[in-house]
Amino acid sequence: MPTIGDEIHGKDIGKSDSSARSIFVWVHCPSCNEQRWARKKSSFNPVNNSTRRCVKCAIKQAKQFRINPEKAALEGRI
């Protein structure tokens, strides 16, 4: 089993088309600790490539409604 941060080309893990030429990184989801191969982000993007949320956790987080009480008070919503 790969370790966190290992990099590999897509063709080596069975990807096809344009993703075969992409580089993938072994990452883990900080919410559920699921480990998987994920496409490496651009070097221009400073986001940490070793901890990225899986699709299931990202959708769950996006569905949570959070209100900023200070902003809402300024806008007259509270």
All heavy atoms as a GROMACS GRO file, in nm:
protein
  617
    1MET      N    1   0.085  -0.117   0.000
    1MET     CA    2   0.000   0.000   0.000
    1MET      C    3   0.090   0.124   0.000
    1MET      O    4   0.189   0.129   0.071
    1MET     CB    5  -0.089  -0.002   0.123
    1MET     CG    6  -0.189   0.107   0.128
    1MET     SD    7  -0.318   0.061   0.244
    1MET     CE    8  -0.444   0.171   0.192
    2PRO      N    9   0.055   0.224  -0.079
    2PRO     CA   10   0.136   0.346  -0.085
    2PRO      C   11   0.131   0.424   0.046
    2PRO      O   12   0.040   0.407   0.127
    2PRO     CB   13   0.072   0.427  -0.198
    2PRO     CG   14  -0.030   0.341  -0.260
    2PRO     CD   15  -0.057   0.227  -0.170
    3THR      N   16   0.228   0.512   0.062
    3THR     CA   17   0.229   0.601   0.179
    3THR      C   18   0.182   0.739   0.136
    3THR      O   19   0.188   0.774   0.017
    3THR     CB   20   0.370   0.612   0.240
    3THR    OG1   21   0.460   0.660   0.141
    3THR    CG2   22   0.418   0.478   0.292
    4ILE      N   23   0.136   0.818   0.231
    4ILE     CA   24   0.084   0.951   0.203
    4ILE      C   25   0.192   1.034   0.134
    4ILE      O   26   0.306   1.040   0.178
    4ILE     CB   27   0.039   1.022   0.333
    4ILE    CG1   28  -0.068   0.940   0.405
    4ILE    CG2   29  -0.010   1.164   0.306
    4ILE    CD1   30  -0.196   0.922   0.329
    5GLY      N   31   0.156   1.096   0.021
    5GLY     CA   32   0.248   1.182  -0.052
    5GLY      C   33   0.315   1.114  -0.170
    5GLY      O   34   0.382   1.180  -0.249
    6ASP      N   35   0.299   0.981  -0.186
    6ASP     CA   36   0.357   0.912  -0.302
    6ASP      C   37   0.294   0.964  -0.430
    6ASP      O   38   0.173   0.989  -0.436
    6ASP     CB   39   0.335   0.761  -0.293
    6ASP     CG   40   0.424   0.694  -0.191
    6ASP    OD1   41   0.514   0.763  -0.138
    6ASP    OD2   42   0.404   0.574  -0.166
    7GLU      N   43   0.375   0.981  -0.533
    7GLU     CA   44   0.327   1.031  -0.662
    7GLU      C   45   0.344   0.924  -0.768
    7GLU      O   46   0.439   0.847  -0.765
    7GLU     CB   47   0.403   1.157  -0.702
    7GLU     CG   48   0.380   1.273  -0.609
    7GLU     CD   49   0.452   1.399  -0.653
    7GLU    OE1   50   0.514   1.398  -0.761
    7GLU    OE2   51   0.446   1.499  -0.579
    8ILE      N   52   0.250   0.920  -0.864
    8ILE     CA   53   0.254   0.822  -0.971
    8ILE      C   54   0.180   0.878  -1.092
    8ILE      O   55   0.094   0.965  -1.078
    8ILE     CB   56   0.189   0.690  -0.921
    8ILE    CG1   57   0.224   0.573  -1.012
    8ILE    CG2   58   0.040   0.705  -0.906
    8ILE    CD1   59   0.189   0.439  -0.952
    9HIS      N   60   0.214   0.831  -1.210
    9HIS     CA   61   0.142   0.873  -1.331
    9HIS      C   62   0.010   0.796  -1.341
    9HIS      O   63   0.000   0.682  -1.296
    9HIS     CB   64   0.225   0.847  -1.456
    9HIS     CG   65   0.339   0.944  -1.473
    9HIS    ND1   66   0.323   1.080  -1.463
    9HIS    CD2   67   0.469   0.925  -1.500
    9HIS    CE1   68   0.438   1.140  -1.482
    9HIS    NE2   69   0.530   1.047  -1.504
   10GLY      N   70  -0.088   0.859  -1.401
   10GLY     CA   71  -0.221   0.800  -1.412
   10GLY      C   72  -0.223   0.669  -1.487
   10GLY      O   73  -0.299   0.579  -1.454
   11LYS      N   74  -0.137   0.654  -1.588
   11LYS     CA   75  -0.137   0.529  -1.665
   11LYS      C   76  -0.094   0.411  -1.579
   11LYS      O   77  -0.133   0.298  -1.604
   11LYS     CB   78  -0.047   0.541  -1.787
   11LYS     CG   79   0.098   0.559  -1.756
   11LYS     CD   80   0.181   0.572  -1.881
   11LYS     CE   81   0.326   0.598  -1.840
   11LYS     NZ   82   0.411   0.621  -1.953
   12ASP      N   83  -0.015   0.436  -1.474
   12ASP     CA   84   0.032   0.329  -1.387
   12ASP      C   85  -0.077   0.279  -1.292
   12ASP      O   86  -0.063   0.171  -1.233
   12ASP     CB   87   0.153   0.375  -1.306
   12ASP     CG   88   0.272   0.409  -1.394
   12ASP    OD1   89   0.283   0.350  -1.504
   12ASP    OD2   90   0.353   0.494  -1.353
   13ILE      N   91  -0.184   0.355  -1.275
   13ILE     CA   92  -0.294   0.312  -1.188
   13ILE      C   93  -0.422   0.288  -1.267
   13ILE      O   94  -0.530   0.282  -1.211
   13ILE     CB   95  -0.318   0.414  -1.074
   13ILE    CG1   96  -0.345   0.555  -1.127
   13ILE    CG2   97  -0.205   0.413  -0.976
   13ILE    CD1   98  -0.386   0.655  -1.020
   14GLY      N   99  -0.408   0.276  -1.398
   14GLY     CA  100  -0.522   0.237  -1.481
   14GLY      C  101  -0.606   0.350  -1.536
   14GLY      O  102  -0.716   0.326  -1.585
   15LYS      N  103  -0.558   0.473  -1.530
   15LYS     CA  104  -0.634   0.585  -1.585
   15LYS      C  105  -0.615   0.588  -1.737
   15LYS      O  106  -0.516   0.539  -1.790
   15LYS     CB  107  -0.587   0.718  -1.525
   15LYS     CG  108  -0.602   0.727  -1.376
   15LYS     CD  109  -0.747   0.732  -1.336
   15LYS     CE  110  -0.760   0.749  -1.185
   15LYS     NZ  111  -0.897   0.757  -1.142
   16SER      N  112  -0.709   0.649  -1.806
   16SER     CA  113  -0.699   0.658  -1.952
   16SER      C  114  -0.722   0.802  -1.996
   16SER      O  115  -0.754   0.888  -1.915
   16SER     CB  116  -0.801   0.565  -2.017
   16SER     OG  117  -0.932   0.603  -1.979
   17ASP      N  118  -0.708   0.825  -2.125
   17ASP     CA  119  -0.726   0.957  -2.186
   17ASP      C  120  -0.627   1.058  -2.128
   17ASP      O  121  -0.511   1.028  -2.108
   17ASP     CB  122  -0.871   1.006  -2.172
   17ASP     CG  123  -0.971   0.911  -2.237
   17ASP    OD1  124  -0.933   0.847  -2.338
   17ASP    OD2  125  -1.082   0.900  -2.187
   18SER      N  126  -0.673   1.180  -2.100
   18SER     CA  127  -0.583   1.285  -2.054
   18SER      C  128  -0.535   1.261  -1.911
   18SER      O  129  -0.428   1.308  -1.873
   18SER     CB  130  -0.652   1.421  -2.063
   18SER     OG  131  -0.763   1.425  -1.977
   19SER      N  132  -0.612   1.189  -1.831
   19SER     CA  133  -0.569   1.165  -1.694
   19SER      C  134  -0.454   1.064  -1.686
   19SER      O  135  -0.388   1.053  -1.584
   19SER     CB  136  -0.685   1.119  -1.606
   19SER     OG  137  -0.747   1.006  -1.660
   20ALA      N  138  -0.428   0.992  -1.796
   20ALA     CA  139  -0.315   0.899  -1.798
   20ALA      C  140  -0.183   0.974  -1.792
   20ALA      O  141  -0.083   0.923  -1.743
   20ALA     CB  142  -0.320   0.812  -1.923
   21ARG      N  143  -0.181   1.097  -1.842
   21ARG     CA  144  -0.059   1.178  -1.840
   21ARG      C  145  -0.046   1.262  -1.713
   21ARG      O  146   0.058   1.321  -1.688
   21ARG     CB  147  -0.056   1.269  -1.963
   21ARG     CG  148  -0.047   1.193  -2.093
   21ARG     CD  149  -0.031   1.286  -2.211
   21ARG     NE  150  -0.140   1.382  -2.225
   21ARG     CZ  151  -0.250   1.362  -2.296
   21ARG    NH1  152  -0.267   1.248  -2.359
   21ARG    NH2  153  -0.342   1.455  -2.305
   22SER      N  154  -0.151   1.267  -1.633
   22SER     CA  155  -0.150   1.347  -1.510
   22SER      C  156  -0.074   1.274  -1.399
   22SER      O  157  -0.059   1.153  -1.402
   22SER     CB  158  -0.291   1.374  -1.462
   22SER     OG  159  -0.363   1.447  -1.558
   23ILE      N  160  -0.032   1.351  -1.303
   23ILE     CA  161   0.033   1.293  -1.186
   23ILE      C  162  -0.069   1.285  -1.073
   23ILE      O  163  -0.144   1.379  -1.049
   23ILE     CB  164   0.154   1.379  -1.143
   23ILE    CG1  165   0.260   1.377  -1.252
   23ILE    CG2  166   0.213   1.327  -1.012
   23ILE    CD1  167   0.378   1.464  -1.225
   24PHE      N  168  -0.072   1.170  -1.006
   24PHE     CA  169  -0.164   1.148  -0.895
   24PHE      C  170  -0.084   1.133  -0.766
   24PHE      O  171   0.029   1.086  -0.767
   24PHE     CB  172  -0.249   1.023  -0.920
   24PHE     CG  173  -0.355   1.044  -1.024
   24PHE    CD1  174  -0.325   1.043  -1.158
   24PHE    CD2  175  -0.486   1.066  -0.986
   24PHE    CE1  176  -0.422   1.063  -1.254
   24PHE    CE2  177  -0.584   1.086  -1.081
   24PHE     CZ  178  -0.552   1.085  -1.216
   25VAL      N  179  -0.145   1.175  -0.656
   25VAL     CA  180  -0.081   1.171  -0.524
   25VAL      C  181  -0.169   1.088  -0.432
   25VAL      O  182  -0.292   1.097  -0.437
   25VAL     CB  183  -0.066   1.314  -0.466
   25VAL    CG1  184   0.001   1.311  -0.331
   25VAL    CG2  185   0.008   1.403  -0.561
   26TRP      N  186  -0.107   1.005  -0.348
   26TRP     CA  187  -0.181   0.927  -0.249
   26TRP      C  188  -0.214   1.022  -0.133
   26TRP      O  189  -0.125   1.076  -0.069
   26TRP     CB  190  -0.098   0.810  -0.201
   26TRP     CG  191  -0.172   0.713  -0.115
   26TRP    CD1  192  -0.157   0.697   0.018
   26TRP    CD2  193  -0.271   0.618  -0.156
   26TRP    NE1  194  -0.241   0.599   0.064
   26TRP    CE2  195  -0.312   0.548  -0.041
   26TRP    CE3  196  -0.330   0.587  -0.277
   26TRP    CZ2  197  -0.409   0.449  -0.045
   26TRP    CZ3  198  -0.425   0.488  -0.282
   26TRP    CH2  199  -0.465   0.420  -0.167
   27VAL      N  200  -0.343   1.047  -0.108
   27VAL     CA  201  -0.387   1.144  -0.008
   27VAL      C  202  -0.484   1.079   0.090
   27VAL      O  203  -0.531   0.968   0.066
   27VAL     CB  204  -0.456   1.267  -0.074
   27VAL    CG1  205  -0.360   1.342  -0.164
   27VAL    CG2  206  -0.580   1.225  -0.150
   28HIS      N  207  -0.512   1.149   0.199
   28HIS     CA  208  -0.613   1.103   0.292
   28HIS      C  209  -0.709   1.218   0.322
   28HIS      O  210  -0.670   1.334   0.321
   28HIS     CB  211  -0.552   1.049   0.422
   28HIS     CG  212  -0.506   1.154   0.517
   28HIS    ND1  213  -0.387   1.220   0.503
   28HIS    CD2  214  -0.565   1.205   0.627
   28HIS    CE1  215  -0.374   1.305   0.601
   28HIS    NE2  216  -0.480   1.301   0.678
   29CYS      N  217  -0.833   1.184   0.347
   29CYS     CA  218  -0.935   1.282   0.381
   29CYS      C  219  -0.923   1.314   0.529
   29CYS      O  220  -0.924   1.223   0.612
   29CYS     CB  221  -1.074   1.225   0.350
   29CYS     SG  222  -1.209   1.332   0.400
   30PRO      N  223  -0.911   1.442   0.567
   30PRO     CA  224  -0.898   1.476   0.709
   30PRO      C  225  -1.025   1.449   0.790
   30PRO      O  226  -1.018   1.437   0.911
   30PRO     CB  227  -0.864   1.624   0.708
   30PRO     CG  228  -0.910   1.675   0.577
   30PRO     CD  229  -0.904   1.559   0.481
   31SER      N  230  -1.140   1.436   0.724
   31SER     CA  231  -1.266   1.414   0.795
   31SER      C  232  -1.289   1.266   0.826
   31SER      O  233  -1.317   1.228   0.939
   31SER     CB  234  -1.383   1.467   0.714
   31SER     OG  235  -1.368   1.604   0.692
   32CYS      N  236  -1.277   1.180   0.723
   32CYS     CA  237  -1.309   1.038   0.742
   32CYS      C  238  -1.186   0.947   0.733
   32CYS      O  239  -1.198   0.826   0.750
   32CYS     CB  240  -1.413   0.994   0.641
   32CYS     SG  241  -1.355   0.994   0.469
   33ASN      N  242  -1.070   1.003   0.704
   33ASN     CA  243  -0.942   0.930   0.694
   33ASN      C  244  -0.940   0.826   0.582
   33ASN      O  245  -0.862   0.733   0.586
   33ASN     CB  246  -0.903   0.866   0.826
   33ASN     CG  247  -0.862   0.970   0.927
   33ASN    OD1  248  -0.799   1.069   0.892
   33ASN    ND2  249  -0.898   0.949   1.052
   34GLU      N  250  -1.027   0.840   0.482
   34GLU     CA  251  -1.022   0.752   0.366
   34GLU      C  252  -0.897   0.787   0.285
   34GLU      O  253  -0.865   0.903   0.264
   34GLU     CB  254  -1.147   0.773   0.279
   34GLU     CG  255  -1.143   0.693   0.151
   34GLU     CD  256  -1.258   0.727   0.057
   34GLU    OE1  257  -1.350   0.800   0.099
   34GLU    OE2  258  -1.252   0.683  -0.057
   35GLN      N  259  -0.825   0.686   0.238
   35GLN     CA  260  -0.707   0.709   0.157
   35GLN      C  261  -0.736   0.672   0.012
   35GLN      O  262  -0.805   0.574  -0.015
   35GLN     CB  263  -0.589   0.628   0.210
   35GLN     CG  264  -0.548   0.672   0.348
   35GLN     CD  265  -0.424   0.601   0.398
   35GLN    OE1  266  -0.366   0.519   0.328
   35GLN    NE2  267  -0.383   0.632   0.519
   36ARG      N  268  -0.682   0.753  -0.082
   36ARG     CA  269  -0.711   0.730  -0.223
   36ARG      C  270  -0.609   0.805  -0.308
   36ARG      O  271  -0.533   0.887  -0.259
   36ARG     CB  272  -0.851   0.779  -0.256
   36ARG     CG  273  -0.860   0.931  -0.252
   36ARG     CD  274  -0.999   0.982  -0.235
   36ARG     NE  275  -1.004   1.126  -0.242
   36ARG     CZ  276  -0.961   1.209  -0.148
   36ARG    NH1  277  -0.908   1.162  -0.039
   36ARG    NH2  278  -0.969   1.339  -0.163
   37TRP      N  279  -0.612   0.776  -0.439
   37TRP     CA  280  -0.532   0.851  -0.536
   37TRP      C  281  -0.611   0.972  -0.579
   37TRP      O  282  -0.729   0.963  -0.611
   37TRP     CB  283  -0.499   0.767  -0.659
   37TRP     CG  284  -0.401   0.657  -0.634
   37TRP    CD1  285  -0.427   0.524  -0.632
   37TRP    CD2  286  -0.261   0.671  -0.610
   37TRP    NE1  287  -0.312   0.455  -0.605
   37TRP    CE2  288  -0.207   0.543  -0.593
   37TRP    CE3  289  -0.174   0.780  -0.600
   37TRP    CZ2  290  -0.073   0.521  -0.566
   37TRP    CZ3  291  -0.040   0.756  -0.573
   37TRP    CH2  292   0.009   0.628  -0.557
   38ALA      N  293  -0.547   1.090  -0.580
   38ALA     CA  294  -0.612   1.213  -0.625
   38ALA      C  295  -0.516   1.286  -0.718
   38ALA      O  296  -0.394   1.280  -0.700
   38ALA     CB  297  -0.647   1.302  -0.507
   39ARG      N  298  -0.571   1.352  -0.818
   39ARG     CA  299  -0.488   1.425  -0.912
   39ARG      C  300  -0.411   1.535  -0.841
   39ARG      O  301  -0.467   1.609  -0.760
   39ARG     CB  302  -0.576   1.486  -1.022
   39ARG     CG  303  -0.494   1.537  -1.139
   39ARG     CD  304  -0.583   1.599  -1.243
   39ARG     NE  305  -0.681   1.504  -1.293
   39ARG     CZ  306  -0.704   1.484  -1.422
   39ARG    NH1  307  -0.637   1.552  -1.512
   39ARG    NH2  308  -0.793   1.398  -1.461
   40LYS      N  309  -0.283   1.545  -0.869
   40LYS     CA  310  -0.200   1.646  -0.805
   40LYS      C  311  -0.240   1.783  -0.855
   40LYS      O  312  -0.259   1.804  -0.974
   40LYS     CB  313  -0.053   1.620  -0.836
   40LYS     CG  314   0.040   1.714  -0.764
   40LYS     CD  315   0.184   1.677  -0.788
   40LYS     CE  316   0.275   1.771  -0.710
   40LYS     NZ  317   0.414   1.735  -0.727
   41LYS      N  318  -0.252   1.876  -0.762
   41LYS     CA  319  -0.288   2.012  -0.799
   41LYS      C  320  -0.168   2.085  -0.855
   41LYS      O  321  -0.054   2.043  -0.836
   41LYS     CB  322  -0.344   2.086  -0.678
   41LYS     CG  323  -0.476   2.031  -0.634
   41LYS     CD  324  -0.545   2.124  -0.540
   41LYS     CE  325  -0.683   2.070  -0.512
   41LYS     NZ  326  -0.772   2.170  -0.462
   42SER      N  327  -0.191   2.194  -0.919
   42SER     CA  328  -0.087   2.275  -0.980
   42SER      C  329   0.014   2.322  -0.876
   42SER      O  330  -0.020   2.346  -0.761
   42SER     CB  331  -0.151   2.395  -1.048
   42SER     OG  332  -0.055   2.491  -1.080
   43SER      N  333   0.137   2.337  -0.917
   43SER     CA  334   0.239   2.387  -0.826
   43SER      C  335   0.215   2.535  -0.794
   43SER      O  336   0.269   2.588  -0.698
   43SER     CB  337   0.378   2.369  -0.885
   43SER     OG  338   0.388   2.439  -1.007
   44PHE      N  339   0.132   2.602  -0.873
   44PHE     CA  340   0.099   2.741  -0.848
   44PHE      C  341  -0.006   2.754  -0.738
   44PHE      O  342  -0.026   2.860  -0.682
   44PHE     CB  343   0.048   2.810  -0.975
   44PHE     CG  344   0.149   2.810  -1.084
   44PHE    CD1  345   0.132   2.732  -1.196
   44PHE    CD2  346   0.263   2.888  -1.075
   44PHE    CE1  347   0.225   2.732  -1.297
   44PHE    CE2  348   0.358   2.888  -1.175
   44PHE     CZ  349   0.339   2.811  -1.287
   45ASN      N  350  -0.075   2.645  -0.708
   45ASN     CA  351  -0.180   2.645  -0.606
   45ASN      C  352  -0.120   2.594  -0.476
   45ASN      O  353  -0.081   2.478  -0.467
   45ASN     CB  354  -0.295   2.556  -0.651
   45ASN     CG  355  -0.416   2.569  -0.562
   45ASN    OD1  356  -0.409   2.631  -0.457
   45ASN    ND2  357  -0.526   2.511  -0.605
   46PRO      N  358  -0.111   2.675  -0.371
   46PRO     CA  359  -0.044   2.635  -0.248
   46PRO      C  360  -0.125   2.541  -0.158
   46PRO      O  361  -0.085   2.514  -0.047
   46PRO     CB  362  -0.020   2.768  -0.177
   46PRO     CG  363  -0.132   2.854  -0.223
   46PRO     CD  364  -0.159   2.812  -0.366
   47VAL      N  365  -0.237   2.487  -0.205
   47VAL     CA  366  -0.319   2.397  -0.124
   47VAL      C  367  -0.239   2.270  -0.094
   47VAL      O  368  -0.170   2.218  -0.181
   47VAL     CB  369  -0.450   2.361  -0.198
   47VAL    CG1  370  -0.528   2.257  -0.122
   47VAL    CG2  371  -0.534   2.486  -0.220
   48ASN      N  372  -0.250   2.222   0.029
   48ASN     CA  373  -0.177   2.102   0.069
   48ASN      C  374  -0.228   1.982  -0.011
   48ASN      O  375  -0.346   1.950  -0.007
   48ASN     CB  376  -0.198   2.080   0.220
   48ASN     CG  377  -0.113   1.968   0.273
   48ASN    OD1  378  -0.047   1.897   0.198
   48ASN    ND2  379  -0.114   1.953   0.403
   49ASN      N  380  -0.140   1.916  -0.084
   49ASN     CA  381  -0.179   1.804  -0.168
   49ASN      C  382  -0.195   1.673  -0.091
   49ASN      O  383  -0.246   1.577  -0.145
   49ASN     CB  384  -0.077   1.783  -0.279
   49ASN     CG  385  -0.102   1.873  -0.396
   49ASN    OD1  386  -0.215   1.893  -0.435
   49ASN    ND2  387   0.003   1.929  -0.452
   50SER      N  388  -0.150   1.666   0.034
   50SER     CA  389  -0.156   1.539   0.105
   50SER      C  390  -0.284   1.523   0.188
   50SER      O  391  -0.316   1.413   0.229
   50SER     CB  392  -0.034   1.522   0.196
   50SER     OG  393  -0.034   1.622   0.294
   51THR      N  394  -0.357   1.630   0.215
   51THR     CA  395  -0.483   1.620   0.288
   51THR      C  396  -0.592   1.694   0.211
   51THR      O  397  -0.597   1.816   0.211
   51THR     CB  398  -0.473   1.678   0.429
   51THR    OG1  399  -0.433   1.814   0.420
   51THR    CG2  400  -0.374   1.603   0.514
   52ARG      N  401  -0.674   1.618   0.142
   52ARG     CA  402  -0.786   1.676   0.068
   52ARG      C  403  -0.910   1.596   0.098
   52ARG      O  404  -0.906   1.473   0.109
   52ARG     CB  405  -0.756   1.672  -0.082
   52ARG     CG  406  -0.645   1.768  -0.115
   52ARG     CD  407  -0.603   1.773  -0.258
   52ARG     NE  408  -0.699   1.737  -0.357
   52ARG     CZ  409  -0.664   1.693  -0.478
   52ARG    NH1  410  -0.539   1.681  -0.509
   52ARG    NH2  411  -0.756   1.663  -0.565
   53ARG      N  412  -1.022   1.664   0.113
   53ARG     CA  413  -1.147   1.596   0.144
   53ARG      C  414  -1.192   1.509   0.027
   53ARG      O  415  -1.178   1.547  -0.088
   53ARG     CB  416  -1.255   1.697   0.178
   53ARG     CG  417  -1.240   1.754   0.315
   53ARG     CD  418  -1.362   1.834   0.355
   53ARG     NE  419  -1.355   1.871   0.494
   53ARG     CZ  420  -1.280   1.970   0.541
   53ARG    NH1  421  -1.210   2.042   0.458
   53ARG    NH2  422  -1.279   1.996   0.669
   54CYS      N  423  -1.251   1.395   0.062
   54CYS     CA  424  -1.309   1.310  -0.042
   54CYS      C  425  -1.441   1.374  -0.088
   54CYS      O  426  -1.491   1.467  -0.025
   54CYS     CB  427  -1.332   1.169   0.012
   54CYS     SG  428  -1.447   1.159   0.150
   55VAL      N  429  -1.497   1.325  -0.195
   55VAL     CA  430  -1.618   1.384  -0.252
   55VAL      C  431  -1.733   1.381  -0.150
   55VAL      O  432  -1.804   1.479  -0.133
   55VAL     CB  433  -1.658   1.310  -0.381
   55VAL    CG1  434  -1.793   1.357  -0.431
   55VAL    CG2  435  -1.553   1.329  -0.487
   56LYS      N  436  -1.747   1.269  -0.081
   56LYS     CA  437  -1.857   1.254   0.014
   56LYS      C  438  -1.848   1.358   0.127
   56LYS      O  439  -1.946   1.422   0.161
   56LYS     CB  440  -1.853   1.112   0.071
   56LYS     CG  441  -1.973   1.072   0.152
   56LYS     CD  442  -1.972   0.923   0.174
   56LYS     CE  443  -1.949   0.894   0.319
   56LYS     NZ  444  -1.951   0.751   0.350
   57CYS      N  445  -1.728   1.377   0.182
   57CYS     CA  446  -1.710   1.474   0.290
   57CYS      C  447  -1.719   1.618   0.240
   57CYS      O  448  -1.769   1.705   0.310
   57CYS     CB  449  -1.577   1.451   0.360
   57CYS     SG  450  -1.571   1.296   0.453
   58ALA      N  451  -1.673   1.643   0.118
   58ALA     CA  452  -1.682   1.777   0.062
   58ALA      C  453  -1.827   1.818   0.040
   58ALA      O  454  -1.866   1.932   0.069
   58ALA     CB  455  -1.604   1.784  -0.069
   59ILE      N  456  -1.909   1.726  -0.008
   59ILE     CA  457  -2.052   1.755  -0.028
   59ILE      C  458  -2.120   1.777   0.107
   59ILE      O  459  -2.200   1.868   0.123
   59ILE     CB  460  -2.120   1.642  -0.107
   59ILE    CG1  461  -2.070   1.643  -0.251
   59ILE    CG2  462  -2.271   1.653  -0.101
   59ILE    CD1  463  -2.116   1.526  -0.334
   60LYS      N  464  -2.085   1.694   0.205
   60LYS     CA  465  -2.144   1.708   0.338
   60LYS      C  466  -2.112   1.844   0.398
   60LYS      O  467  -2.196   1.911   0.456
   60LYS     CB  468  -2.092   1.597   0.429
   60LYS     CG  469  -2.165   1.585   0.560
   60LYS     CD  470  -2.102   1.481   0.652
   60LYS     CE  471  -2.097   1.345   0.589
   60LYS     NZ  472  -2.041   1.243   0.679
   61GLN      N  473  -1.987   1.890   0.381
   61GLN     CA  474  -1.947   2.020   0.434
   61GLN      C  475  -2.016   2.133   0.360
   61GLN      O  476  -2.057   2.233   0.419
   61GLN     CB  477  -1.796   2.038   0.425
   61GLN     CG  478  -1.752   2.170   0.485
   61GLN     CD  479  -1.605   2.197   0.460
   61GLN    OE1  480  -1.544   2.135   0.375
   61GLN    NE2  481  -1.550   2.291   0.534
   62ALA      N  482  -2.034   2.119   0.228
   62ALA     CA  483  -2.098   2.224   0.149
   62ALA      C  484  -2.245   2.240   0.185
   62ALA      O  485  -2.300   2.350   0.171
   62ALA     CB  486  -2.084   2.193   0.001
   63LYS      N  487  -2.308   2.134   0.232
   63LYS     CA  488  -2.450   2.140   0.268
   63LYS      C  489  -2.475   2.205   0.403
   63LYS      O  490  -2.587   2.240   0.435
   63LYS     CB  491  -2.511   2.000   0.267
   63LYS     CG  492  -2.530   1.945   0.128
   63LYS     CD  493  -2.596   1.810   0.134
   63LYS     CE  494  -2.624   1.757  -0.005
   63LYS     NZ  495  -2.688   1.625  -0.002
   64GLN      N  496  -2.371   2.220   0.486
   64GLN     CA  497  -2.389   2.281   0.616
   64GLN      C  498  -2.404   2.432   0.600
   64GLN      O  499  -2.322   2.496   0.534
   64GLN     CB  500  -2.270   2.252   0.707
   64GLN     CG  501  -2.259   2.108   0.747
   64GLN     CD  502  -2.136   2.082   0.831
   64GLN    OE1  503  -2.049   2.165   0.844
   64GLN    NE2  504  -2.130   1.964   0.889
   65PHE      N  505  -2.507   2.486   0.658
   65PHE     CA  506  -2.531   2.629   0.649
   65PHE      C  507  -2.470   2.697   0.770
   65PHE      O  508  -2.502   2.665   0.884
   65PHE     CB  509  -2.682   2.658   0.644
   65PHE     CG  510  -2.712   2.803   0.637
   65PHE    CD1  511  -2.693   2.874   0.521
   65PHE    CD2  512  -2.760   2.870   0.748
   65PHE    CE1  513  -2.722   3.009   0.515
   65PHE    CE2  514  -2.789   3.004   0.743
   65PHE     CZ  515  -2.770   3.074   0.627
   66ARG      N  516  -2.380   2.789   0.745
   66ARG     CA  517  -2.316   2.863   0.854
   66ARG      C  518  -2.346   3.010   0.835
   66ARG      O  519  -2.331   3.064   0.726
   66ARG     CB  520  -2.166   2.840   0.852
   66ARG     CG  521  -2.128   2.698   0.884
   66ARG     CD  522  -1.980   2.687   0.908
   66ARG     NE  523  -1.947   2.549   0.938
   66ARG     CZ  524  -1.872   2.473   0.862
   66ARG    NH1  525  -1.821   2.520   0.752
   66ARG    NH2  526  -1.846   2.350   0.896
   67ILE      N  527  -2.385   3.074   0.942
   67ILE     CA  528  -2.416   3.215   0.935
   67ILE      C  529  -2.310   3.293   1.014
   67ILE      O  530  -2.269   3.252   1.122
   67ILE     CB  531  -2.557   3.244   0.988
   67ILE    CG1  532  -2.595   3.389   0.963
   67ILE    CG2  533  -2.570   3.208   1.134
   67ILE    CD1  534  -2.742   3.419   0.985
   68ASN      N  535  -2.266   3.402   0.958
   68ASN     CA  536  -2.175   3.492   1.027
   68ASN      C  537  -2.262   3.594   1.099
   68ASN      O  538  -2.320   3.683   1.035
   68ASN     CB  539  -2.081   3.559   0.926
   68ASN     CG  540  -1.982   3.651   0.990
   68ASN    OD1  541  -1.998   3.690   1.106
   68ASN    ND2  542  -1.879   3.688   0.915
   69PRO      N  543  -2.273   3.588   1.232
   69PRO     CA  544  -2.366   3.674   1.303
   69PRO      C  545  -2.333   3.824   1.288
   69PRO      O  546  -2.424   3.906   1.282
   69PRO     CB  547  -2.356   3.630   1.448
   69PRO     CG  548  -2.246   3.534   1.457
   69PRO     CD  549  -2.206   3.494   1.321
   70GLU      N  550  -2.205   3.856   1.283
   70GLU     CA  551  -2.169   3.998   1.268
   70GLU      C  552  -2.213   4.053   1.132
   70GLU      O  553  -2.270   4.161   1.124
   70GLU     CB  554  -2.017   4.015   1.284
   70GLU     CG  555  -1.967   3.980   1.423
   70GLU     CD  556  -1.816   3.977   1.431
   70GLU    OE1  557  -1.750   4.002   1.328
   70GLU    OE2  558  -1.766   3.948   1.540
   71LYS      N  559  -2.188   3.977   1.027
   71LYS     CA  560  -2.228   4.019   0.893
   71LYS      C  561  -2.380   4.028   0.881
   71LYS      O  562  -2.435   4.120   0.822
   71LYS     CB  563  -2.171   3.924   0.788
   71LYS     CG  564  -2.199   3.966   0.647
   71LYS     CD  565  -2.136   3.869   0.549
   71LYS     CE  566  -2.171   3.908   0.406
   71LYS     NZ  567  -2.120   3.811   0.309
   72ALA      N  568  -2.448   3.927   0.938
   72ALA     CA  569  -2.594   3.925   0.931
   72ALA      C  570  -2.654   4.043   1.006
   72ALA      O  571  -2.753   4.103   0.961
   72ALA     CB  572  -2.646   3.794   0.987
   73ALA      N  573  -2.594   4.081   1.118
   73ALA     CA  574  -2.644   4.195   1.194
   73ALA      C  575  -2.624   4.325   1.117
   73ALA      O  576  -2.712   4.413   1.115
   73ALA     CB  577  -2.575   4.204   1.329
   74LEU      N  578  -2.509   4.338   1.052
   74LEU     CA  579  -2.483   4.457   0.971
   74LEU      C  580  -2.580   4.470   0.855
   74LEU      O  581  -2.620   4.580   0.817
   74LEU     CB  582  -2.339   4.456   0.919
   74LEU     CG  583  -2.230   4.486   1.021
   74LEU    CD1  584  -2.093   4.467   0.957
   74LEU    CD2  585  -2.244   4.629   1.072
   75GLU      N  586  -2.618   4.355   0.798
   75GLU     CA  587  -2.709   4.356   0.684
   75GLU      C  588  -2.856   4.359   0.728
   75GLU      O  589  -2.945   4.362   0.644
   75GLU     CB  590  -2.684   4.234   0.596
   75GLU     CG  591  -2.546   4.237   0.530
   75GLU     CD  592  -2.515   4.110   0.454
   75GLU    OE1  593  -2.594   4.011   0.462
   75GLU    OE2  594  -2.413   4.109   0.384
   76GLY      N  595  -2.882   4.354   0.857
   76GLY     CA  596  -3.018   4.361   0.907
   76GLY      C  597  -3.095   4.231   0.896
   76GLY      O  598  -3.218   4.230   0.897
   77ARG      N  599  -3.026   4.118   0.886
   77ARG     CA  600  -3.094   3.989   0.873
   77ARG      C  601  -3.127   3.928   1.007
   77ARG      O  602  -3.206   3.835   1.015
   77ARG     CB  603  -3.008   3.891   0.792
   77ARG     CG  604  -2.994   3.935   0.647
   77ARG     CD  605  -2.922   3.831   0.564
   77ARG     NE  606  -2.778   3.836   0.592
   77ARG     CZ  607  -2.700   3.730   0.600
   77ARG    NH1  608  -2.749   3.609   0.586
   77ARG    NH2  609  -2.573   3.742   0.625
   78ILE      N  610  -3.068   3.980   1.115
   78ILE     CA  611  -3.099   3.924   1.249
   78ILE      C  612  -3.167   4.035   1.329
   78ILE      O  613  -3.128   4.146   1.328
   78ILE     CB  614  -2.974   3.879   1.324
   78ILE    CG1  615  -2.887   3.789   1.241
   78ILE    CG2  616  -3.014   3.806   1.449
   78ILE    CD1  617  -2.764   3.736   1.311
   0.00000   0.00000   0.00000
